[in-house]
C-alpha cells in the first residue's frame, strides 16, 4: 500500500486490474485444455505454465 501511494498508483485499481488479467489467463488455460479434451486437473505444471505464457503473450 505504501509503495503504491509513493508511486501515485491507486492500489485498489491496480489489484482489480491484476485480478482481471489473472481470470482472463486462467480462462484461456481452461478453454485451451477443453478444446483438446482435457482438464486442468491431471495436467502437468509445466504444461499449465506453457499455456499461461501463451495467454500472457496473446
Secondary structure by P-SEA (a helix, b strand, c coil): caaaaaaccaaaaaaaaaaaaaaaaaaaaaaaaaaaccccccccaaaaaaaaaaaaac
